Every structure is written in C-alpha cells, then in structure tokens.
Amino acid sequence: MSSCAISLRKFGGKIADFISRFSTIELVISVIVAAFLTFISTISYSTTSVLSPDVAIVHYGFPLPLLEKIISKKVTEFPLRYKIVPALSISEDLNFLFEGALLDFGFFFVISFLIVRVAYSIRDEVKYRKYCKLS
C-alpha cells in the first residue's frame, strides 16, 4: 500500500475515534440545529449585485451563497391586436450552489456542535456536583 493510503486510513481512524467520544444525541442535535440555522440563514440573508442596468444577481445564504437568482430584463416585441408593441421582458434564473450548501452546513455544524458540547458538559458537571453532595 502507498503511504498516502496509509495516512488517509490513519486520518479516518482519528476522526472516527474523535466522533466516538461523543454521544449520539449530541451529534443528532448538532445536525438538526445546523440544518435549521442553514435554512434560516438562506431565507433571511441576501445580497444583491447589479452587474449592469439590465442584469442583477441576488445571492441567498450566509456565510457563503447557497442560492443564486439572476434577474435580467430586455425589451422585446409583443403582438397585440394586429400590431406589434414594445414590451419589457423580465426573466429570472434560480441556481442552487452545492459548494455553498456544504460549507454553510459545515460552518453551522461546528458552531452548533461546540454549543451542544458545552451545554452537555455543564449538565454533566451539575449532575456530578448534585450527586456528590448527596453522598
């Protein structure tokens, strides 16, 4: 086996050992909170970039864009009662950015995991002190 495959196997083993230290409920709560925060950041945060008078791009999501909406307008011709009149046509394209979704979820997972881990540590410490006083 190559040294790269061995180092990847060691790295995977270290990650598995690290994750096995924590309870399943901590990881589940962290995943749920991260998914919720990713959803909330997507619907509540947007930035708009105007590229030209005819094209604008709206990005949804924090810290990286998760959705991208491209809005463009152009003057077209529209047939109306046997004659052609000018009309303004507005088109929108919505794109899902997979990299942004993964990085946003990872960012919020780390934050929620730390918060949940601290909360469980405080809970365990309170239980330990409560039962130590009874003994």
Buried (B, 14 or more C-beta within 10 A) or exposed (E): EEEEEEEEEEEEEEEEEEEEEBEEEBBEBBBEBBBEBBBEBBEEBBEEEEEEEEEBBBBBBBEBBBBBBBBBEEEEEEEEEEEEEEEEEEEEEEEEBEEBBEBBBEBBBEBBBEEBBEEBEEEEEEEEEEEEEEE
